[in-house]
Amino acid sequence: MELLIAYHDDPAGYNMAKFLSKDMELENGIFRGKFYDLIIIPTPAISADWLEQKYDYDGFVFLSKHAAESGVLALTCHSTGNFSEAKFGGNPRQVAIPHPDLQKKYLQTLKENQSKFPEFQVTIEATHHGPTALTKPTIFIEIGTTEKQWTDVSLCNSVASLVHQVMINPVDENPVAICFGGTHYPSKFTHELLEGKYALGTVVPKHALDSLDDKLFSHILSQNKMAKTALLDWSGLGSNKQKLLDFLESTELEVIKV
């Protein structure tokens, strides 16, 4: 069973959790459900590396706000991890185990319901921020982009209802790929999730390739044991292209350029 988590002082996460918990039974601080449980925590979600000290679940789904300087309205999801320093939760140079099949199903469900959110971009983000130390699959589901959207109860309820729809139905298994290159909003990898056959593991953006070395590369592989493929945004690898290719040559991953 999955555990859904929202931070009490995150208006988008809290609004989604409030909607989802309305028909659940509260027991010792946990909202119990047939298909998933839910908790509202008093500390920021990005710093929730402590969760497994208290809760034993098959995976962790964080409900959260999304902020962007651009102000572009977005509904997003992403795996968590830090490729260098830990500015926003988690540990330095540590990535969490991703949640590929759930991410694919959720993003496809969002896209199928895009008419409900005509002003919003549906996109994944590259792997970033904490928590990074959980030993079970972890994903963030986010509503962007300003306080107006985070406090829009109708919007949060609509997104939460799609989260519920995904959580109560079987999730298909897909071949999994680790992704390298591109921007923080990697359009090629978003397209792959929506239209292609692959679900996505860790997404390492172009700027993070500067931090890639043997130790970090081995760690990423170990957290993505389900992946048999590496997808490369070939035009978005920058000066680290050859370094990455050399690392990949030492693996059995199938390398595909997109």
C-alpha positions in Angstrom: 0.0 0.0 0.0 1.1 3.5 -0.8 1.3 6.4 1.7 0.2 9.9 0.6 1.8 12.7 2.4 1.1 16.5 2.6 2.8 19.2 4.7 0.3 21.0 6.8 1.6 24.5 5.9 1.7 23.8 2.1 -1.7 25.1 0.9 -1.8 23.0 -2.3 -0.8 19.8 -0.6 -3.1 20.4 2.4 -6.0 21.2 0.1 -5.5 18.0 -1.8 -5.1 16.0 1.4 -8.2 17.5 2.9 -10.2 16.4 -0.2 -8.8 12.9 -0.3 -9.2 12.3 3.5 -12.9 13.3 3.7 -14.1 9.7 3.4 -11.2 8.1 5.2 -11.0 6.9 8.8 -8.6 8.7 11.1 -6.6 6.3 13.3 -3.6 7.4 15.4 -2.9 10.3 13.0 -3.2 8.2 9.9 -6.1 8.5 7.5 -6.9 4.9 6.6 -8.2 3.9 3.2 -8.9 0.8 1.1 -6.3 1.6 -1.6 -3.9 4.0 0.2 -3.3 5.7 3.5 -2.7 9.4 4.0 -0.9 11.6 6.6 -0.6 15.3 7.1 2.9 16.2 8.6 3.9 19.2 10.6 7.3 19.6 8.8 8.2 20.3 5.2 7.8 17.4 2.7 11.2 18.0 1.2 12.8 17.2 4.5 10.8 14.0 5.2 13.7 11.6 5.1 12.5 10.5 8.6 9.2 8.9 7.4 10.4 5.3 7.5 11.2 5.6 11.2 7.5 5.8 11.8 5.7 4.4 8.7 6.2 1.2 6.7 4.7 1.4 3.2 5.4 0.2 -0.4 5.9 3.8 -1.7 5.5 7.4 -0.8 3.5 9.9 -2.8 3.9 13.6 -1.8 1.2 16.1 -2.5 2.7 19.6 -2.9 2.7 23.1 -4.3 5.0 23.9 -7.2 6.7 27.3 -7.5 8.5 28.7 -10.6 10.0 32.2 -11.2 8.5 32.1 -14.7 5.0 32.1 -13.3 3.9 29.6 -16.0 1.0 27.6 -14.7 1.9 23.9 -14.5 0.8 20.6 -13.1 3.9 18.6 -12.5 5.3 15.4 -11.0 8.9 14.3 -10.5 11.3 12.0 -8.7 13.5 13.4 -5.9 17.2 13.6 -5.5 20.3 15.9 -5.3 23.1 15.6 -7.8 25.4 18.0 -5.9 24.6 20.0 -2.7 21.4 19.6 -0.8 19.9 23.1 -0.9 16.3 21.9 -0.5 16.1 18.9 1.7 17.6 15.4 1.5 21.3 14.6 1.4 24.0 15.8 -1.0 24.7 13.6 -4.0 21.9 11.2 -3.3 18.8 10.3 -5.4 15.7 8.6 -4.2 14.2 5.4 -5.8 11.8 6.7 -8.4 8.2 5.7 -9.0 8.2 5.2 -12.8 4.9 3.4 -13.5 2.9 5.5 -11.1 4.4 8.7 -12.6 3.5 7.6 -16.2 0.0 6.7 -15.2 -0.5 10.0 -13.4 0.8 12.2 -16.1 -1.2 10.4 -18.8 -4.3 10.8 -16.6 -3.6 14.5 -16.3 -3.2 14.8 -20.0 -6.4 12.9 -20.7 -8.2 15.4 -18.4 -6.4 18.5 -19.8 -9.7 20.1 -20.7 -10.3 20.6 -17.0 -7.1 22.6 -16.8 -6.8 24.5 -20.1 -4.4 27.1 -18.7 -2.0 24.6 -17.3 1.1 23.0 -18.8 1.3 19.3 -18.0 4.9 18.4 -17.5 7.4 16.4 -15.6 10.4 18.1 -13.9 13.9 16.7 -13.7 14.8 15.0 -10.5 15.4 17.5 -7.7 15.1 18.3 -4.0 14.5 16.0 -1.0 13.7 13.6 0.5 16.5 11.4 -0.8 17.0 8.7 1.8 13.8 6.8 1.7 14.2 3.1 0.7 10.9 2.8 -1.2 9.7 4.5 -4.4 9.1 8.2 -4.0 7.3 10.8 -6.2 6.1 14.4 -5.8 2.8 15.4 -7.4 2.5 19.2 -7.6 0.2 22.1 -8.4 1.7 25.3 -9.7 2.5 28.0 -9.7 1.4 30.8 -7.4 -0.5 31.1 -4.2 -3.7 31.8 -6.2 -3.6 28.3 -7.6 -2.4 26.7 -4.3 -5.4 28.1 -2.5 -7.9 27.4 -5.2 -9.9 24.7 -3.5 -11.7 23.7 -6.7 -8.5 23.3 -8.6 -6.9 21.3 -5.8 -9.9 19.1 -5.5 -9.9 18.4 -9.3 -6.3 17.4 -9.2 -6.8 15.3 -6.0 -9.7 13.4 -7.7 -7.3 12.4 -10.5 -4.7 11.3 -7.9 -7.5 9.2 -6.3 -8.5 7.7 -9.7 -4.9 6.6 -10.3 -4.4 5.2 -6.8 -7.5 3.0 -6.8 -6.8 1.3 -10.2 -4.1 -1.1 -11.2 -1.0 0.6 -12.6 0.5 -1.0 -15.7 4.1 -2.1 -15.7 6.3 -0.5 -18.4 9.9 -0.8 -19.4 11.9 1.8 -17.4 14.6 4.2 -18.6 17.0 6.5 -16.8 17.1 9.9 -18.5 20.0 12.2 -19.2 20.1 15.7 -20.5 17.6 18.5 -21.3 16.3 21.2 -19.1 14.5 21.3 -15.8 11.3 20.9 -17.7 12.4 18.1 -20.1 10.0 18.3 -23.0 11.3 15.2 -24.8 11.0 13.1 -21.7 7.6 14.4 -20.9 6.6 13.4 -24.4 8.0 9.9 -23.9 5.9 9.5 -20.7 2.8 10.7 -22.5 3.2 9.0 -25.9 6.0 6.5 -25.7 6.5 3.1 -24.2 8.9 4.0 -21.4 8.3 4.9 -17.8 11.0 7.1 -16.4 13.4 6.6 -13.5 15.8 9.3 -12.4 16.0 12.3 -14.8 19.4 13.9 -14.8 19.3 17.3 -16.4 22.1 18.8 -18.5 23.3 21.1 -15.7 23.6 18.2 -13.3 26.0 16.3 -15.6 28.8 18.6 -14.4 28.5 16.7 -11.0 28.5 13.2 -12.5 31.4 11.0 -11.5 31.9 7.3 -11.0 30.5 7.3 -7.5 27.4 9.3 -8.4 26.8 7.4 -11.6 27.0 4.0 -9.7 24.6 5.3 -7.1 22.1 6.4 -9.7 22.2 2.9 -11.3 21.7 1.3 -7.9 18.6 3.4 -7.3 17.2 2.5 -10.7 17.6 -1.3 -10.7 14.4 -1.6 -12.7 15.8 0.3 -15.7 17.2 -1.5 -18.7 17.5 1.6 -20.9 19.1 5.1 -20.9 17.3 7.8 -22.8 19.6 10.6 -23.9 18.4 14.1 -25.0 21.1 14.1 -27.6 21.0 17.8 -28.3 20.7 18.6 -24.6 23.9 17.0 -23.1 26.3 19.9 -23.5 30.0 19.5 -22.9 29.5 16.3 -20.8 28.3 14.2 -23.7 31.4 12.1 -24.0 31.9 11.7 -20.3 28.3 10.3 -20.1 28.8 8.0 -23.0 32.0 6.6 -21.4 30.0 5.9 -18.2 27.2 4.2 -20.1 29.6 2.0 -22.1 30.5 0.3 -18.8 26.8 -0.8 -18.3 24.4 -3.1 -20.0 21.8 -0.4 -20.5 20.5 0.0 -24.0 21.3 3.6 -25.1 18.6 5.5 -27.1 19.0 9.0 -28.4 15.9 11.2 -28.4 
